[in-house]
Amino acid sequence: TQAKKQAWARVEVAKDPALTQIVFDTGPRADVSSLGTAAEMATEPNTRYFWRVTVQGDNGEQASAASFFETGKRDTPWRGRWIKAPFAPSVHPYLRKSFMVPGPVVSARLSICGLGLYEAEINGQPVGEDVLAPFYNDYNLWIQYQTYDVTGLVREGLNAIGAMLGNGWYRGRFGFGNSPDCLYGNDLQLLSELVVQTADGQTVTVATDSSWLCAPGPVLAGNIYDGEVFDARLAIDDGSEPSCARDDFVPAVIADPPAGALSERLSPPLTIAERWTQATLIRTPKREQVIDFGQEMTGWVTFPCALPSGAKVKLSFGEILQDGCFYNENLRTAKQEFCYISDGKRRQVRPHFTYFGFRYMKVEGIEAVDPSQFTALVIHSAIRRTGTLETSNAKLNRLILNAEWGQRGNFLDVPTDCPQRDERMGWTGDAQVYCATASFNRCTPAFYRKYLHDMQLEQQQLSGNVPHVVPDAISLALRKMGRDPGHSHAGSCAWADAATVIPWTMYLFYGDKTLLAQQYANMRAWTEYLLRDDDAHGSPRLRTWGFHFADWLALDNPDKGSSFGGSDETYIASAYYFLSATLTAKAARVLGKKTDAGRYDALADQIRAAMRQEYFTPTGRLAVPTQTGLALALALDIAPPVHRSRLVADLKVRLDKRKIHLDTGFVGTYFLCAALAENGLADYAYTLLFNEDFPSWLYEVNLGATTIWERWNSVLPDG
């Protein structure tokens, strides 16, 4: 089109593909926004709606596009009941059910949830593309079920459905270090409801109950950290086929429902995003057979195996080599192993209920390893790539690629800190500092919408406070071990402020007021918590109490054995207090909440005034004259305007003393280059970007990094 802008737009929703049964219509209106328009209509459960958008440009040209959406069960009672196998807790069961369909199928929908994780098939075919379903959230607060269109899998006559269950986050070891298992529940259990519509108008419902059958499955052990043991001799290959004739199945039993309420999914699909075949074999000085995939990634590996029955193959996963040999001590207590026991048949092998962060894989149990037989399956949340950046500098391009691969490796339903060691949790500090970069790379609103929903539920448990990780597995693990976490695992500056930073970043990138309105509850709850906490300490409008990670992993702490930075933590905490109040006021103003906007504007003014009085001398000298301290004062507009030029000069001197090298951590690194570029020191920012010696981003590239490291010195120059 030659149109320069939208003149008007129209959104229509109907119950039929031809859009004749209209149930919602904005009419042609100039205020219908492409950034987000709420269809204010009552929807029915289990219903497909068709919608169309028509846009007219300022030159009179029109364009239309149509699509559909389906609603979930909503408040419709479940016909199915939670079921489990009557086996020992260590047994990972397989459950199945045969059923008849009396005529040609016109529609079939499967609503299903399995705890901890499940894989389901109908007539031998997977019901969908998701892996590690039903994904990760606090199952005590809510549980997602998934609905799949399985019309193409169900047929007239005899059918069967089968599902295999594994521990996952729900029942496996999880929650940092030597955490307990059964964090969220004790029983592996399944809830399923298949509704089939036939051509002659009949409805067939196949729901989980005690008529389902079960048998021990092939997964002998497994969890997120340690991996999986799979015994193919127990595989039930035809369990989801009508022809399955095994006689060792026993009836399932009714299980107690889990604590969390069932809900339609918010999680984007978690799928196999890429099949990576680039692999080379390394024979190490220790005579190990190690496959190098050339790229740090998250997922697992598949390979063909036809070893004799009882033979074992062990795959161990790691990130780097040490002295040319396989190395995994950086995983701490996580094993990251997959053990396969052959049944003598040729099979395409893979894990089912775990994942690994790896570049290198040690292979044991195969005499002569052929790397071409091993394919790495890269998994992450399916969010669309929207941004790319390529420069004339090859090393800078590798750095940009490292950031993208880091995002792919850590966006597994929640934004994790790492995909390999015994953490893999949704650290809020990591999430907030990366959310802008993530949104340059990919379309992130749906991903963060689910994460912020998780966060909001946690905030409701903590009177608005925000835990260090979301979902809060650390506090739950401590309670399981008989320890009261109190508030020691919540409220850190820059971490808890994810409640304001992420929603506002989403609005800046996508302009969606409807999304901001949903997430304003996160912002307001956190800022109100800060204000109450402040008032309880005498209303100094400074955060001079509590635990704070602050400028985590900065290099300017004189105590080189500490992971804490050298910048005063109360200064950083007060700066983020100011930032959260400011962002909440901005969001309130966008949403037309004038009273709230005035309240938080006034709070922000009070915090800034208190900081200026506490941290700045009359001549403009900052009491926290670190790179991070100066960058925060400039980037967040905390510095008195009359003294900005002095702070810029002080920051320049601070960098000159380090030969223009940074020493910032989690907080300062995010703000430093922007503060430099916005205050006449763009040349310094570019110098930091192109530095190749320690500490710098390209130092990592020169040492072979293929993702972004957590620490500047994760690997030393000697490897």
KOLGUBA-936537 format. One line per 10 residues: number of its first residue (from 1); their letters; for each residue x, y, z of C-alpha. Coordinates in steps of 0.1 Angstrom, whole numbers. Layout:
BEGIN
NUM = A = X,Y,Z ~ ... $
//
This chain:
BEGIN
1 = TQAKKQAWAR = 0,0,0 ~ 10,36,-5 ~ -9,47,26 ~ 12,66,52 ~ -10,58,83 ~ -42,42,94 ~ -74,62,89 ~ -96,37,107 ~ -97,0,117 ~ -125,-25,125 $
11 = VEVAKDPALT = -124,-57,145 ~ -152,-82,141 ~ -157,-115,159 ~ -181,-142,148 ~ -191,-178,155 ~ -188,-189,118 ~ -160,-188,92 ~ -180,-165,69 ~ -184,-140,98 ~ -222,-137,95 $
21 = QIVFDTGPRA = -229,-146,131 ~ -213,-115,145 ~ -209,-114,183 ~ -186,-84,185 ~ -179,-55,162 ~ -160,-23,169 ~ -173,-7,138 ~ -149,15,117 ~ -131,37,142 ~ -100,58,143 $
31 = DVSSLGTAAE = -91,47,178 ~ -90,10,171 ~ -53,4,177 ~ -30,-22,161 ~ -10,-22,193 ~ -39,-37,213 ~ -77,-37,212 ~ -98,-54,238 ~ -128,-74,224 ~ -152,-66,253 $
41 = MATEPNTRYF = -175,-96,248 ~ -187,-126,268 ~ -173,-158,254 ~ -186,-193,258 ~ -164,-223,268 ~ -151,-248,243 ~ -160,-226,214 ~ -142,-215,182 ~ -145,-179,173 ~ -135,-163,140 $
51 = WRVTVQGDNG = -122,-128,138 ~ -113,-103,111 ~ -94,-70,111 ~ -101,-45,84 ~ -78,-14,81 ~ -82,16,58 ~ -53,38,51 ~ -53,76,47 ~ -53,71,9 ~ -85,51,10 $
61 = EQASAASFFE = -70,16,5 ~ -83,-12,26 ~ -69,-45,37 ~ -84,-74,57 ~ -71,-105,75 ~ -89,-132,93 ~ -81,-159,118 ~ -97,-178,147 ~ -92,-186,184 ~ -108,-212,207 $
71 = TGKRDTPWRG = -118,-209,243 ~ -109,-235,269 ~ -131,-253,294 ~ -134,-222,315 ~ -158,-231,344 ~ -172,-262,327 ~ -169,-292,351 ~ -143,-318,342 ~ -157,-352,333 ~ -123,-367,340 $
81 = RWIKAPFAPS = -108,-373,374 ~ -72,-373,385 ~ -58,-408,384 ~ -26,-425,393 ~ -10,-460,392 ~ -11,-482,423 ~ 27,-487,422 ~ 56,-478,444 ~ 64,-440,443 ~ 96,-447,424 $
91 = VHPYLRKSFM = 77,-462,394 ~ 71,-439,365 ~ 38,-452,350 ~ 23,-456,316 ~ -15,-452,315 ~ -38,-460,286 ~ -75,-464,275 ~ -92,-479,245 ~ -124,-464,232 ~ -149,-466,203 $
101 = VPGPVVSARL = -160,-439,180 ~ -193,-448,163 ~ -190,-427,131 ~ -168,-404,110 ~ -150,-378,131 ~ -156,-341,125 ~ -140,-327,156 ~ -118,-339,185 ~ -103,-319,213 ~ -81,-333,241 $
111 = SICGLGLYEA = -77,-314,273 ~ -50,-329,294 ~ -26,-324,323 ~ 0,-348,337 ~ 20,-342,368 ~ 50,-338,370 ~ 54,-340,332 ~ 36,-360,305 ~ 38,-372,269 ~ 6,-384,254 $
121 = EINGQPVGED = -3,-402,222 ~ -35,-412,203 ~ -33,-441,180 ~ 5,-441,181 ~ 9,-404,173 ~ 19,-375,196 ~ -11,-353,205 ~ 10,-321,199 ~ 44,-306,195 ~ 50,-295,231 $
131 = VLAPFYNDYN = 78,-310,252 ~ 81,-309,290 ~ 43,-302,293 ~ 25,-290,314 ~ 56,-267,318 ~ 68,-250,350 ~ 49,-228,375 ~ 41,-231,412 ~ 17,-260,410 ~ 4,-252,445 $
141 = LWIQYQTYDV = -9,-219,431 ~ -21,-229,397 ~ -18,-257,372 ~ -20,-253,334 ~ -38,-278,313 ~ -33,-280,275 ~ -59,-284,248 ~ -50,-300,215 ~ -69,-303,183 ~ -66,-341,177 $
151 = TGLVREGLNA = -92,-344,150 ~ -67,-359,126 ~ -56,-386,151 ~ -90,-400,161 ~ -108,-423,137 ~ -141,-441,133 ~ -140,-475,152 ~ -115,-486,178 ~ -90,-461,192 ~ -66,-458,221 $
161 = IGAMLGNGWY = -49,-430,241 ~ -18,-434,262 ~ 4,-412,284 ~ 37,-416,301 ~ 45,-396,332 ~ 78,-383,347 ~ 89,-363,377 ~ 99,-330,362 ~ 98,-299,384 ~ 68,-312,403 $
171 = RGRFGFGNSP = 82,-342,419 ~ 119,-343,410 ~ 148,-328,429 ~ 147,-291,423 ~ 152,-258,442 ~ 190,-250,443 ~ 218,-274,453 ~ 210,-304,474 ~ 173,-296,474 ~ 146,-322,483 $
181 = DCLYGNDLQL = 125,-340,458 ~ 87,-340,458 ~ 88,-302,460 ~ 52,-297,448 ~ 37,-331,452 ~ 42,-368,459 ~ 22,-386,432 ~ 26,-388,394 ~ -10,-384,382 ~ -30,-377,351 $
191 = LSELVVQTAD = -62,-358,342 ~ -75,-361,307 ~ -107,-354,288 ~ -111,-362,251 ~ -143,-349,234 ~ -151,-363,199 ~ -179,-351,177 ~ -191,-374,149 ~ -207,-365,116 ~ -241,-377,127 $
201 = GQTVTVATDS = -240,-354,158 ~ -230,-379,184 ~ -205,-369,212 ~ -180,-393,226 ~ -162,-383,258 ~ -132,-403,270 ~ -122,-391,305 ~ -97,-404,330 ~ -112,-426,357 ~ -106,-460,373 $
211 = SWLCAPGPVL = -113,-478,340 ~ -80,-467,326 ~ -52,-492,328 ~ -16,-487,338 ~ 18,-505,338 ~ 54,-495,349 ~ 69,-474,322 ~ 105,-474,308 ~ 117,-443,328 ~ 134,-457,359 $
221 = AGNIYDGEVF = 146,-424,373 ~ 149,-388,364 ~ 147,-351,373 ~ 155,-317,359 ~ 190,-315,373 ~ 204,-351,371 ~ 189,-364,339 ~ 171,-396,331 ~ 175,-434,332 ~ 155,-451,304 $
231 = DARLAIDDGS = 152,-489,302 ~ 139,-498,268 ~ 131,-533,280 ~ 101,-518,297 ~ 90,-497,267 ~ 54,-500,258 ~ 56,-493,221 ~ 20,-500,213 ~ 4,-485,244 ~ -15,-459,225 $
241 = EPSCARDDFV = -26,-484,198 ~ -59,-502,198 ~ -39,-534,191 ~ -21,-533,224 ~ -26,-568,239 ~ -3,-568,269 ~ -17,-586,299 ~ 3,-569,326 ~ -18,-538,328 ~ -37,-531,360 $
251 = PAVIADPPAG = -66,-506,368 ~ -56,-471,377 ~ -69,-456,409 ~ -84,-422,417 ~ -59,-397,430 ~ -63,-367,453 ~ -64,-335,432 ~ -32,-314,435 ~ -33,-281,454 ~ -33,-257,425 $
261 = ALSERLSPPL = -64,-247,406 ~ -66,-258,370 ~ -64,-231,343 ~ -61,-227,306 ~ -25,-224,295 ~ -7,-191,294 ~ 26,-206,284 ~ 37,-203,248 ~ 45,-237,232 ~ 77,-253,244 $
271 = TIAERWTQAT = 90,-272,214 ~ 119,-286,195 ~ 131,-255,177 ~ 160,-268,158 ~ 178,-301,149 ~ 215,-295,151 ~ 237,-319,131 ~ 271,-302,133 ~ 292,-325,155 ~ 328,-336,156 $
281 = LIRTPKREQV = 344,-363,177 ~ 372,-356,201 ~ 394,-383,216 ~ 407,-367,248 ~ 440,-374,266 ~ 419,-395,291 ~ 408,-416,261 ~ 372,-403,264 ~ 350,-401,234 ~ 335,-366,234 $
291 = IDFGQEMTGW = 313,-350,208 ~ 317,-313,203 ~ 285,-297,188 ~ 303,-264,184 ~ 276,-244,202 ~ 263,-241,237 ~ 226,-251,236 ~ 197,-263,256 ~ 178,-295,249 ~ 189,-331,245 $
301 = VTFPCALPSG = 204,-355,219 ~ 188,-383,199 ~ 207,-412,183 ~ 200,-447,169 ~ 208,-476,191 ~ 207,-514,184 ~ 230,-527,211 ~ 223,-561,227 ~ 197,-563,253 ~ 209,-550,287 $
311 = AKVKLSFGEI = 238,-530,272 ~ 240,-495,286 ~ 249,-462,269 ~ 257,-432,291 ~ 257,-396,278 ~ 272,-370,301 ~ 268,-333,292 ~ 291,-304,298 ~ 299,-268,287 ~ 337,-267,284 $
321 = LQDGCFYNEN = 368,-289,283 ~ 396,-287,308 ~ 431,-297,296 ~ 414,-311,266 ~ 392,-335,286 ~ 355,-336,295 ~ 346,-314,324 ~ 314,-310,344 ~ 325,-299,379 ~ 309,-264,373 $
331 = LRTAKQEFCY = 275,-282,374 ~ 279,-285,412 ~ 254,-312,423 ~ 237,-316,390 ~ 247,-348,371 ~ 233,-339,336 ~ 234,-375,324 ~ 212,-397,302 ~ 215,-435,307 ~ 199,-457,281 $
341 = ISDGKRRQVR = 195,-495,286 ~ 189,-513,253 ~ 163,-540,247 ~ 182,-553,216 ~ 159,-536,192 ~ 169,-507,169 ~ 154,-476,183 ~ 158,-438,179 ~ 167,-428,215 ~ 161,-396,234 $
351 = PHFTYFGFRY = 153,-385,269 ~ 117,-376,277 ~ 114,-357,310 ~ 146,-336,315 ~ 169,-313,296 ~ 205,-304,294 ~ 227,-273,288 ~ 257,-284,268 ~ 282,-280,240 ~ 301,-312,248 $
361 = MKVEGIEAVD = 288,-347,253 ~ 309,-376,266 ~ 297,-410,252 ~ 302,-442,272 ~ 290,-477,262 ~ 295,-474,224 ~ 328,-487,212 ~ 333,-466,181 ~ 313,-433,182 ~ 301,-419,149 $
371 = PSQFTALVIH = 292,-382,155 ~ 270,-381,125 ~ 246,-404,142 ~ 240,-379,170 ~ 216,-350,165 ~ 211,-323,191 ~ 175,-312,196 ~ 174,-275,206 ~ 143,-267,228 ~ 129,-234,240 $
381 = SAIRRTGTLE = 97,-215,242 ~ 83,-208,207 ~ 85,-171,204 ~ 91,-156,170 ~ 124,-140,160 ~ 118,-104,152 ~ 152,-87,153 ~ 186,-93,138 ~ 218,-73,138 ~ 249,-78,117 $
391 = TSNAKLNRLI = 280,-56,115 ~ 313,-56,96 ~ 331,-69,127 ~ 331,-107,129 ~ 338,-108,167 ~ 310,-84,174 ~ 287,-105,153 ~ 297,-135,174 ~ 288,-116,205 ~ 254,-107,191 $
401 = LNAEWGQRGN = 249,-143,183 ~ 260,-153,218 ~ 232,-131,233 ~ 206,-147,210 ~ 218,-182,219 ~ 218,-173,256 ~ 182,-163,252 ~ 173,-195,234 ~ 190,-215,260 ~ 172,-199,290 $
411 = FLDVPTDCPQ = 137,-192,277 ~ 122,-225,288 ~ 88,-214,299 ~ 104,-192,325 ~ 135,-170,320 ~ 161,-190,338 ~ 196,-180,349 ~ 212,-211,334 ~ 203,-244,317 ~ 229,-267,331 $
421 = RDERMGWTGD = 238,-265,368 ~ 216,-271,399 ~ 197,-238,396 ~ 177,-233,363 ~ 153,-210,380 ~ 135,-178,371 ~ 158,-154,388 ~ 141,-120,387 ~ 173,-100,385 ~ 184,-118,354 $
431 = AQVYCATASF = 149,-115,339 ~ 146,-77,343 ~ 181,-67,331 ~ 177,-89,299 ~ 141,-82,290 ~ 148,-53,267 ~ 175,-72,248 ~ 152,-102,247 ~ 125,-80,231 ~ 148,-67,204 $
441 = NRCTPAFYRK = 155,-103,195 ~ 121,-119,197 ~ 84,-112,202 ~ 82,-116,240 ~ 48,-104,253 ~ 32,-138,257 ~ 64,-152,273 ~ 66,-124,299 ~ 28,-124,304 ~ 30,-159,318 $
451 = YLHDMQLEQQ = 61,-151,339 ~ 44,-120,354 ~ 13,-140,361 ~ 35,-164,381 ~ 51,-134,398 ~ 17,-118,406 ~ 6,-150,424 ~ 38,-150,444 ~ 33,-114,453 ~ -2,-122,466 $
461 = QLSGNVPHVV = 15,-146,491 ~ 40,-119,502 ~ 19,-88,505 ~ 33,-74,473 ~ 70,-84,479 ~ 88,-102,451 ~ 109,-134,456 ~ 144,-137,442 ~ 131,-164,419 ~ 97,-169,402 $
471 = PDAISLALRK = 83,-194,408 ~ 97,-193,443 ~ 113,-228,445 ~ 139,-217,470 ~ 115,-208,498 ~ 95,-239,491 ~ 126,-261,493 ~ 136,-245,526 ~ 101,-252,540 ~ 104,-288,529 $
481 = MGRDPGHSHA = 137,-290,548 ~ 120,-276,579 ~ 135,-241,576 ~ 115,-208,576 ~ 127,-187,547 ~ 109,-156,561 ~ 115,-127,538 ~ 152,-135,533 ~ 145,-148,498 ~ 125,-118,486 $
491 = GSCAWADAAT = 128,-81,481 ~ 163,-76,468 ~ 168,-44,448 ~ 171,-49,410 ~ 157,-84,415 ~ 122,-76,430 ~ 120,-45,408 ~ 114,-69,379 ~ 77,-63,389 ~ 79,-28,375 $
501 = VIPWTMYLFY = 107,-30,350 ~ 94,-58,328 ~ 58,-45,325 ~ 70,-11,315 ~ 96,-25,291 ~ 68,-45,274 ~ 48,-13,270 ~ 78,6,256 ~ 84,-22,230 ~ 48,-31,221 $
511 = GDKTLLAQQY = 26,-2,232 ~ -2,-26,244 ~ -23,-8,270 ~ -44,-39,276 ~ -13,-59,286 ~ 0,-30,307 ~ -34,-29,325 ~ -31,-66,334 ~ 5,-61,347 ~ -1,-29,365 $
521 = ANMRAWTEYL = -12,-50,395 ~ 24,-63,397 ~ 38,-28,396 ~ 15,-13,421 ~ 18,-42,446 ~ 56,-40,446 ~ 57,-2,449 ~ 31,-2,477 ~ 51,-28,495 ~ 82,-6,492 $
531 = LRDDDAHGSP = 63,23,506 ~ 49,4,535 ~ 83,-10,543 ~ 97,25,541 ~ 71,39,564 ~ 77,11,589 ~ 113,22,591 ~ 105,58,598 ~ 98,70,562 ~ 134,81,552 $
541 = RLRTWGFHFA = 125,75,516 ~ 158,55,513 ~ 162,17,514 ~ 188,13,541 ~ 177,-22,553 ~ 172,-57,540 ~ 193,-81,519 ~ 203,-70,484 ~ 223,-86,457 ~ 228,-51,443 $
551 = DWLALDNPDK = 257,-49,418 ~ 262,-87,418 ~ 294,-100,404 ~ 310,-66,399 ~ 348,-65,399 ~ 352,-34,421 ~ 349,-51,455 ~ 383,-50,473 ~ 374,-85,487 ~ 381,-105,455 $
561 = GSSFGGSDET = 366,-136,471 ~ 332,-119,473 ~ 305,-121,446 ~ 290,-87,458 ~ 301,-55,440 ~ 318,-26,456 ~ 290,-1,452 ~ 270,7,484 ~ 240,-16,483 ~ 217,9,500 $
571 = YIASAYYFLS = 224,35,474 ~ 215,10,446 ~ 184,-1,465 ~ 173,35,469 ~ 179,41,432 ~ 157,12,423 ~ 131,23,448 ~ 131,56,428 ~ 129,37,395 ~ 100,16,405 $
581 = ATLTAKAARV = 80,45,418 ~ 88,64,386 ~ 77,36,363 ~ 46,29,383 ~ 36,66,380 ~ 42,64,342 ~ 21,33,339 ~ -7,48,359 ~ -7,79,337 ~ -9,58,305 $
591 = LGKKTDAGRY = -38,39,320 ~ -57,71,330 ~ -52,64,368 ~ -46,100,377 ~ -47,96,415 ~ -22,68,414 ~ 0,87,390 ~ 1,117,414 ~ 8,95,444 ~ 38,77,428 $
601 = DALADQIRAA = 51,109,412 ~ 52,125,446 ~ 69,94,461 ~ 95,94,434 ~ 102,131,440 ~ 106,124,477 ~ 130,95,471 ~ 151,116,447 ~ 153,145,472 ~ 163,121,499 $
611 = MRQEYFTPTG = 190,106,477 ~ 204,140,467 ~ 206,150,503 ~ 222,117,514 ~ 246,109,486 ~ 256,142,470 ~ 278,170,485 ~ 269,206,479 ~ 296,207,452 ~ 281,176,434 $
621 = RLAVPTQTGL = 305,149,446 ~ 288,115,447 ~ 294,94,478 ~ 293,63,457 ~ 318,72,430 ~ 320,38,414 ~ 313,32,377 ~ 279,17,387 ~ 271,45,412 ~ 278,73,386 $
631 = ALALALDIAP = 260,55,358 ~ 229,51,379 ~ 229,87,390 ~ 231,98,353 ~ 209,72,337 ~ 180,75,362 ~ 182,113,365 ~ 190,112,402 ~ 219,136,399 ~ 211,173,406 $
641 = PVHRSRLVAD = 210,189,371 ~ 235,215,381 ~ 261,188,389 ~ 256,164,359 ~ 287,177,341 ~ 308,169,372 ~ 294,134,374 ~ 302,128,337 ~ 337,140,343 ~ 341,118,374 $
651 = LKVRLDKRKI = 328,88,354 ~ 353,96,327 ~ 382,97,352 ~ 370,65,368 ~ 372,48,334 ~ 405,63,325 ~ 420,49,357 ~ 410,15,345 ~ 423,22,309 ~ 387,24,298 $
661 = HLDTGFVGTY = 376,-10,311 ~ 345,-17,330 ~ 342,-32,365 ~ 304,-32,367 ~ 281,-61,377 ~ 245,-70,371 ~ 232,-35,378 ~ 259,-12,364 ~ 266,-31,332 ~ 230,-25,320 $
671 = FLCAALAENG = 232,13,326 ~ 268,21,319 ~ 270,23,281 ~ 237,42,278 ~ 249,67,305 ~ 281,72,285 ~ 264,76,251 ~ 238,100,265 ~ 264,122,281 ~ 289,129,254 $
681 = LADYAYTLLF = 311,98,260 ~ 299,75,232 ~ 335,70,222 ~ 341,54,256 ~ 311,32,252 ~ 324,20,219 ~ 358,14,234 ~ 342,-8,261 ~ 323,-27,234 ~ 354,-34,213 $
691 = NEDFPSWLYE = 379,-42,241 ~ 392,-77,238 ~ 412,-81,270 ~ 398,-89,304 ~ 373,-77,314 ~ 352,-73,283 ~ 326,-89,261 ~ 350,-98,233 ~ 373,-114,259 ~ 346,-140,262 $
701 = VNLGATTIWE = 344,-144,224 ~ 382,-148,221 ~ 381,-176,246 ~ 355,-194,225 ~ 323,-184,242 ~ 291,-192,222 ~ 267,-177,248 ~ 270,-148,273 ~ 288,-157,305 ~ 273,-150,339 $
711 = RWNSVLPDG = 307,-137,352 ~ 333,-117,335 ~ 358,-143,345 ~ 339,-175,341 ~ 369,-188,322 ~ 404,-176,329 ~ 429,-168,301 ~ 446,-202,306 ~ 412,-219,299 $
//
